[in-house]
Amino acid sequence: MSLETIRVSPGFENYLPQEYYDLVRDSQFTKPRKVSEMGSFKEVIEEHPMCAGCAMTLFIRTMYVALPSVENTVFIGTAGCGRLVLTQGAAPFIYGNYGDTNAVASGLKRGLGIRFQDTPKDVIVAAGDGGLADIGFSMVMHSWFRKEKFTTVMLDNEVYGNTGGQESGMTQKGMVLKMAPNGKKFEKMDMIGLAKTAGVAYIARVVPTNPARVASAIQKAVLIAREIGPTYVQAYTSCNIEYAIPTPKVMDDAREVEKARYGFQEYFTDEAKEYWTRIESEKRQVKGPATEEE
Amino acid sequence: MKRQAYKVLPGPEGLLPPPASIMGVRLPDEGEGLLHGDIVSEEEAMEGAAMALLTRKNPTLFPGPLMIWGWTEHTREKAPPFFEIAHEIPGVRIIPMPDYRPIYPKIDPEAVINPCHPNLTIWHNKIEACIFVGVHCHFANVTLKMIRAGTNCFTIALCAEAGHEDAMASVPNVGADKLRKFAEVLRRLKREGVKPLYEGHGIIPSGWAQQAHLTGADIEQPREEVHVGDGHALGHELERGLDENEE
């Protein structure tokens, strides 16, 4: 959990597999990268077993690039599609049992704070709608009420995609799925509203149609969670298998959904807004005018 | 020497071999080692391990994260004696276990070994003797059991902590000094007349380094045994095993 962990012992350079060799020589471990540079450097994740065209993978790739300090970040996930990528990323990952991700993250964040008092360690829960809104709902809400200082990222594909297409709390009302043949009878859960009620410091709803905006939301969420309190990013990451979206049309679907019902939303508490304004101001003083990706 | 009824031997032992600790094998103290489940002197354990590396097919070193990544002085100081050992084993390969991430959908068994399916690397390279060094104990325990379950590989654990019951040979508290001592045991056995299976010198490169010819090795492999036909069309192939890598 620091850059020291990717310093190669003397003599082993020629024995590293290609992937690790690239990671050591040319990745975001060696210098900060921008979303617009994706494809030109070794990313934290490249090979993965996700379905072709999966929007969740694009979101997770973008999330990795956006991390303010990948070597000081620990991910927590649980059963579901997302962990198939997260376990293979070159960032520490802890597999929480279904439902307890935010409880594990709470303990971890506090423990890291005691162990590493001089270095901020970022904890991010990244799990699906089933893991966070259904089975993990209680732990998610209580971590928010306790104002635990970590980020929760919901990979919202609006279905249990990994187990054959059961409806989740985040599925749209009326949606017919393989394992919900009569259509869902209840409304999609309003997790954004619940987050506001619980006093979450920063909340964002995003669709991976605009990678720079996704990166910006993740950076805000992580940095605000370091200093202020819990943050929540809810990302539409369609399941092209269970929703039968043709692979080449995945981003078309994302754009349509974004336009119709999942548009970008951002919410700060007053304290978080003040903190972020200060950060932005300091960045401008150091770097000059902000660019599109900042 | 303390003899155990249960022997930790090269497998394949079957799908679910019992953990050696459950079968009564205990961990060695400082100055001791494990050989086939028996507590022996450190010297004897090293000799058993060295003999396997010199005389079994495709000897391979599996350096783990605590060896590959130089994040502490302890890991950095172990690198030179590690290579000292490698240079004493003719025909040796180095295949790293850089971390413990599951590697899906496809592992490159010539470039890497993964704790989730170490048997793939062992099978692919037909490795019959190996050293694990610098692998965190909880992953080494799983990996060693999987190898014993499904392969005929002689496993050696040079452990910086307490040693490993599920390895055929294991020495605890291994730092740079004990690695140098093990290299000396290899040299001594050769001086005393042990003839290595392979002749020549150098480390056979693996993975991309092999393709790039970045590490030279001049190794002569022993000729494969040729069975004379006995009337059964496929008898000889089935006896020695089919080569799944044959193009």
Interface residues (C-beta under 8 A of the other chain):
Chain A: S2 E4 T5 I6 R7 V8 S9 P10 G11 F12 N14 Y15 L16 P17 Q18 Y20 Y21 E47 H48 P49 L84 T87 Q88 G89 A90
Chain B: P63 P65 M67 I68 W69 G70 W71 T72 T75 R76 K78 A79 P80 F82 F83 I94 I95 P96 P98 D99 R101 P102 I103 Y104 P105 K106 D108 A111 V112 P205 S206 G207 W208 A209 L214 T215
